[in-house]
Amino acid sequence: MEYNESDFVEYALKETGIAILSRNDKYFDLPNGFQIEVEGRDLYRLSHEGWVISPFDDIGRLCTFLQSNINHTTETNESNG
């Protein structure tokens, strides 16, 4: 069985409780305008509403960043709404 980095990312997101709105091969749409592109093994591009935030080379750090910022974005939107 061949290793698939995108499948690993999907698994990691699900295990850390991060919702996946849609997946198209190596592209993931997440809540509140976040997107991930899997560029290679241990290399992920995180964007927010089309703007690149940062490359990540550690899936754990990426998930931790997303957990903090998806929740923060939701709270900010609810308080402004």
VEXDREN-960511 format. One record per atom (N, C-alpha, C, O): residue number from 1; residue in one letter; chain; x, y, z. Coordinates in Angstrom, 2 decimals. Last residue first. Layout:
 num residuo cadena       u       v       w
 NUM       A      A       X       Y       Z
...
***
This chain:
 num residuo cadena       u       v       w
  81       G      A  -21.48   39.75   14.86
  81       G      A  -22.68   39.49   14.09
  81       G      A  -23.90   40.01   14.69
  81       G      A  -24.98   39.85   14.13
  80       N      A  -19.29   39.94   16.44
  80       N      A  -19.50   41.04   15.51
  80       N      A  -20.86   40.94   14.82
  80       N      A  -21.34   41.92   14.25
  79       S      A  -19.35   37.58   17.83
  79       S      A  -19.45   38.81   18.60
  79       S      A  -19.69   40.03   17.72
  79       S      A  -20.22   41.03   18.18
  78       E      A  -19.06   35.76   15.72
  78       E      A  -20.29   35.74   16.51
  78       E      A  -20.45   37.03   17.30
  78       E      A  -21.57   37.53   17.44
  77       N      A  -16.47   36.34   14.80
  77       N      A  -17.60   36.52   13.91
  77       N      A  -18.92   36.57   14.68
  77       N      A  -19.80   37.35   14.33
  76       T      A  -14.98   35.63   17.08
  76       T      A  -14.94   36.99   16.59
  76       T      A  -16.13   37.27   15.70
  76       T      A  -16.75   38.33   15.82
  75       E      A  -15.53   32.88   17.24
  75       E      A  -15.92   33.76   18.32
  75       E      A  -15.95   35.21   17.88
  75       E      A  -16.86   35.95   18.26
  74       T      A  -14.38   32.03   14.79
  74       T      A  -15.80   31.81   15.05
  74       T      A  -16.29   32.76   16.14
  74       T      A  -17.34   33.37   15.99
  73       T      A  -11.71   32.70   15.20
  73       T      A  -12.43   33.32   14.10
  73       T      A  -13.93   33.19   14.31
  73       T      A  -14.68   34.13   14.05
  72       H      A  -11.12   30.99   17.35
  72       H      A  -11.02   32.44   17.52
  72       H      A  -11.82   33.16   16.44
  72       H      A  -12.53   34.12   16.73
  71       N      A  -11.43   28.48   16.14
  71       N      A  -12.28   28.85   17.26
  71       N      A  -12.28   30.36   17.46
  71       N      A  -13.33   30.95   17.73
  70       I      A   -9.40   28.68   14.24
  70       I      A  -10.78   28.44   13.79
  70       I      A  -11.74   28.83   14.89
  70       I      A  -12.76   29.46   14.62
  69       N      A   -7.17   29.06   15.93
  69       N      A   -7.63   30.13   15.06
  69       N      A   -9.01   29.91   14.46
  69       N      A   -9.72   30.88   14.21
  68       S      A   -6.81   26.70   17.43
  68       S      A   -6.84   28.01   18.07
  68       S      A   -7.51   29.06   17.20
  68       S      A   -8.32   29.85   17.68
  67       Q      A   -6.83   24.74   15.41
  67       Q      A   -7.75   24.65   16.54
  67       Q      A   -7.90   26.01   17.21
  67       Q      A   -9.02   26.43   17.53
  66       L      A   -4.66   25.59   13.80
  66       L      A   -6.03   25.63   13.30
  66       L      A   -7.04   25.58   14.44
  66       L      A   -8.02   26.33   14.42
  65       F      A   -2.49   25.12   15.51
  65       F      A   -2.74   26.47   14.99
  65       F      A   -4.19   26.59   14.53
  65       F      A   -4.87   27.57   14.84
  64       T      A   -2.75   22.32   15.79
  64       T      A   -2.86   23.19   16.96
  64       T      A   -3.16   24.63   16.55
  64       T      A   -4.01   25.29   17.16
  63       C      A   -2.30   21.53   13.11
  63       C      A   -3.59   21.26   13.76
  63       C      A   -3.80   22.14   14.98
  63       C      A   -4.90   22.65   15.20
  62       L      A    0.37   22.41   12.80
  62       L      A   -0.68   22.91   11.92
  62       L      A   -2.05   22.70   12.57
  62       L      A   -2.87   23.62   12.59
  61       R      A    1.68   20.87   14.73
  61       R      A    1.65   22.34   14.87
  61       R      A    0.56   22.95   14.00
  61       R      A   -0.10   23.91   14.41
  60       G      A    1.23   18.33   13.56
  60       G      A    0.77   18.65   14.91
  60       G      A    0.67   20.14   15.14
  60       G      A   -0.32   20.63   15.68
  59       I      A    2.55   18.43   11.11
  59       I      A    1.09   18.32   11.12
  59       I      A    0.52   18.65   12.50
  59       I      A   -0.58   19.19   12.59
  58       D      A    5.01   20.49   10.08
  58       D      A    4.67   19.63   11.21
  58       D      A    3.15   19.60   11.33
  58       D      A    2.53   20.62   11.61
  57       D      A    5.56   22.42    8.32
  57       D      A    6.23   21.15    8.08
  57       D      A    5.98   20.16    9.21
  57       D      A    6.64   19.12    9.31
  56       F      A    3.70   24.92    6.66
  56       F      A    3.93   24.14    7.87
  56       F      A    4.63   22.87    7.48
  56       F      A    4.34   22.29    6.43
  55       P      A    3.68   28.23    5.35
  55       P      A    3.90   26.80    5.15
  55       P      A    4.12   26.15    6.53
  55       P      A    4.65   26.78    7.44
  54       S      A    1.04   30.59    5.90
  54       S      A    2.36   30.06    6.20
  54       S      A    2.47   28.63    5.70
  54       S      A    1.47   27.91    5.65
  53       I      A   -1.06   31.97    4.58
  53       I      A   -0.63   32.34    5.94
  53       I      A    0.81   31.89    6.15
  53       I      A    1.68   32.67    6.53
  52       V      A   -2.21   33.24    1.60
  52       V      A   -1.32   32.27    2.22
  52       V      A   -0.86   32.79    3.57
  52       V      A   -0.35   33.91    3.68
  51       W      A   -5.56   33.94    1.05
  51       W      A   -4.26   34.52    1.40
  51       W      A   -3.41   33.47    2.11
  51       W      A   -3.85   32.87    3.09
  50       G      A   -8.04   32.72    0.79
  50       G      A   -7.21   32.91   -0.39
  50       G      A   -5.83   33.49   -0.14
  50       G      A   -5.01   33.53   -1.05
  49       E      A   -8.99   32.54    3.42
  49       E      A   -9.71   33.33    2.44
  49       E      A   -8.83   33.71    1.25
  49       E      A   -8.86   34.84    0.76
  48       H      A   -5.93   31.46    4.31
  48       H      A   -7.18   31.94    4.88
  48       H      A   -7.81   32.90    3.90
  48       H      A   -7.24   33.95    3.58
  47       S      A   -3.84   28.53    4.03
  47       S      A   -4.36   29.81    3.53
  47       S      A   -5.63   30.16    4.29
  47       S      A   -6.31   29.29    4.83
  46       L      A   -0.99   26.58    4.35
  46       L      A   -2.23   27.02    4.97
  46       L      A   -2.60   28.40    4.44
  46       L      A   -1.77   29.30    4.40
  45       R      A    0.57   23.90    2.94
  45       R      A    0.37   25.34    2.77
  45       R      A   -1.00   25.70    3.36
  45       R      A   -2.03   25.18    2.92
  44       Y      A    2.87   21.50    4.13
  44       Y      A    1.48   21.91    3.99
  44       Y      A    1.40   23.42    3.87
  44       Y      A    2.06   24.14    4.61
  43       L      A    4.83   18.73    4.25
  43       L      A    4.83   20.12    3.79
  43       L      A    3.41   20.51    3.40
  43       L      A    2.82   19.94    2.48
  42       D      A    5.16   15.96    4.65
  42       D      A    5.48   16.90    5.73
  42       D      A    5.61   18.34    5.25
  42       D      A    6.43   19.09    5.78
  41       R      A    5.37   15.47    1.25
  41       R      A    5.45   14.80    2.55
  41       R      A    5.95   15.80    3.59
  41       R      A    7.00   16.41    3.43
  40       G      A    3.60   18.21   -0.25
  40       G      A    4.50   17.07   -0.27
  40       G      A    4.51   16.42    1.09
  40       G      A    3.74   16.79    1.98
  39       E      A    1.50   19.96   -0.10
  39       E      A    2.50   20.17   -1.14
  39       E      A    3.46   19.00   -1.30
  39       E      A    4.06   18.81   -2.35
  38       V      A   -1.76   20.18    0.45
  38       V      A   -0.67   19.28    0.76
  38       V      A    0.33   19.39   -0.39
  38       V      A    0.04   18.98   -1.52
  37       E      A   -3.36   23.05    1.47
  37       E      A   -2.87   22.33    0.29
  37       E      A   -1.71   21.47    0.75
  37       E      A   -0.77   21.98    1.36
  36       I      A   -6.16   24.12    3.23
  36       I      A   -4.85   23.48    3.30
  36       I      A   -4.58   22.87    1.93
  36       I      A   -5.45   22.25    1.31
  35       Q      A   -7.99   27.01    4.27
  35       Q      A   -7.72   25.97    3.29
  35       Q      A   -6.32   25.41    3.53
  35       Q      A   -5.42   26.12    3.98
  34       F      A  -10.57   28.77    6.00
  34       F      A   -9.23   28.18    5.99
  34       F      A   -9.15   27.10    4.92
  34       F      A  -10.11   26.36    4.69
  33       G      A  -13.15   29.84    6.32
  33       G      A  -12.29   30.32    5.23
  33       G      A  -10.88   29.78    5.20
  33       G      A  -10.05   30.28    4.43
  32       N      A  -14.57   28.56    8.40
  32       N      A  -14.14   29.96    8.54
  32       N      A  -13.09   30.39    7.52
  32       N      A  -12.23   31.21    7.84
  31       P      A  -13.57   25.09    8.05
  31       P      A  -14.45   26.17    8.49
  31       P      A  -13.75   27.53    8.50
  31       P      A  -12.53   27.63    8.58
  30       L      A  -11.76   24.10    5.03
  30       L      A  -12.07   23.99    6.45
  30       L      A  -13.00   25.14    6.85
  30       L      A  -13.20   26.07    6.07
  29       D      A  -10.89   22.19    2.30
  29       D      A  -11.60   23.39    2.74
  29       D      A  -12.08   23.14    4.15
  29       D      A  -12.71   22.13    4.44
  28       F      A   -7.94   20.89    0.94
  28       F      A   -8.95   20.77    1.98
  28       F      A   -9.56   22.13    2.26
  28       F      A   -8.84   23.12    2.44
  27       Y      A   -6.34   19.12   -1.63
  27       Y      A   -6.88   20.40   -1.18
  27       Y      A   -8.01   20.17   -0.18
  27       Y      A   -8.91   19.36   -0.42
  26       K      A   -5.61   16.82   -2.88
  26       K      A   -4.68   17.36   -1.88
  26       K      A   -5.12   18.71   -1.33
  26       K      A   -4.36   19.37   -0.63
  25       D      A   -8.72   15.87   -3.60
  25       D      A   -7.37   15.32   -3.67
  25       D      A   -6.50   15.90   -2.56
  25       D      A   -6.64   15.49   -1.41
  24       N      A  -10.66   17.85   -2.11
  24       N      A  -10.44   17.55   -3.52
  24       N      A   -8.99   17.16   -3.68
  24       N      A   -8.12   18.02   -3.86
  23       R      A  -12.98   18.00    0.45
  23       R      A  -11.62   17.60    0.07
  23       R      A  -11.62   17.28   -1.41
  23       R      A  -12.47   16.54   -1.90
  22       S      A  -14.78   20.12    2.73
  22       S      A  -14.64   19.37    1.48
  22       S      A  -13.18   19.04    1.26
  22       S      A  -12.28   19.69    1.79
  21       L      A  -14.76   20.59    5.47
  21       L      A  -15.96   20.90    4.70
  21       L      A  -15.96   20.18    3.36
  21       L      A  -16.99   19.69    2.90
  20       I      A  -13.75   19.02    8.25
  20       I      A  -13.36   19.16    6.85
  20       I      A  -14.64   19.40    6.06
  20       I      A  -15.51   18.53    6.00
  19       A      A  -13.11   20.10   11.57
  19       A      A  -14.05   19.71   10.53
  19       A      A  -13.45   19.93    9.14
  19       A      A  -12.73   20.90    8.91
  18       I      A  -11.02   18.78   13.92
  18       I      A  -11.14   19.87   12.96
  18       I      A  -12.02   19.39   11.81
  18       I      A  -11.71   18.40   11.15
  17       G      A  -10.32   16.87   15.83
  17       G      A  -11.63   17.52   15.91
  17       G      A  -11.82   18.69   14.97
  17       G      A  -12.70   19.52   15.19
  16       T      A   -8.08   15.41   15.56
  16       T      A   -7.97   16.60   16.41
  16       T      A   -9.27   17.41   16.43
  16       T      A   -9.30   18.51   16.98
  15       E      A   -8.86   13.43   13.79
  15       E      A   -8.46   13.03   15.14
  15       E      A   -8.36   14.22   16.09
  15       E      A   -8.53   14.06   17.30
  14       K      A   -9.26   14.95   11.44
  14       K      A  -10.39   14.29   12.10
  14       K      A  -10.07   13.94   13.55
  14       K      A  -10.90   14.12   14.43
  13       L      A   -6.61   15.71   10.90
  13       L      A   -7.64   16.72   11.12
  13       L      A   -8.83   16.12   11.87
  13       L      A   -9.34   16.72   12.81
  12       A      A   -5.39   13.19   10.53
  12       A      A   -4.95   14.08   11.61
  12       A      A   -6.00   15.14   11.92
  12       A      A   -6.26   15.43   13.09
  11       Y      A   -6.77   12.21    8.23
  11       Y      A   -6.82   11.49    9.49
  11       Y      A   -6.46   12.41   10.67
  11       Y      A   -7.16   12.41   11.68
  10       E      A   -5.97   14.16    6.35
  10       E      A   -7.39   13.96    6.66
  10       E      A   -7.55   13.26    8.01
  10       E      A   -8.38   13.66    8.83
   9       V      A   -3.21   13.66    6.36
   9       V      A   -3.72   14.96    6.80
   9       V      A   -5.19   14.85    7.17
   9       V      A   -5.62   15.38    8.20
   8       F      A   -3.20   11.07    5.27
   8       F      A   -2.68   11.30    6.61
   8       F      A   -3.19   12.62    7.18
   8       F      A   -3.57   12.68    8.35
   7       D      A   -4.17   11.61    2.73
   7       D      A   -4.97   10.75    3.61
   7       D      A   -4.52   10.92    5.06
   7       D      A   -5.34   10.91    5.98
   6       S      A   -2.00   13.11    1.81
   6       S      A   -3.31   13.75    1.95
   6       S      A   -4.24   12.93    2.84
   6       S      A   -5.01   13.49    3.62
   5       E      A    0.06   11.20    1.67
   5       E      A    0.15   12.30    2.65
   5       E      A   -1.20   12.97    2.86
   5       E      A   -1.52   13.37    3.99
   4       N      A   -0.02    7.88    1.40
   4       N      A   -0.66    9.06    0.83
   4       N      A   -0.70   10.15    1.88
   4       N      A   -1.41   10.04    2.88
   3       Y      A    1.93    5.08    0.57
   3       Y      A    1.65    6.13    1.55
   3       Y      A    1.06    7.34    0.84
   3       Y      A    1.58    7.79   -0.18
   2       E      A    0.63    2.13   -0.92
   2       E      A    1.42    3.35   -1.04
   2       E      A    0.97    4.40   -0.02
   2       E      A   -0.23    4.58    0.21
   1       M      A    0.84   -1.19    0.00
   1       M      A    0.00    0.00    0.00
   1       M      A    0.88    1.25    0.00
   1       M      A    1.78    1.38    0.83
***
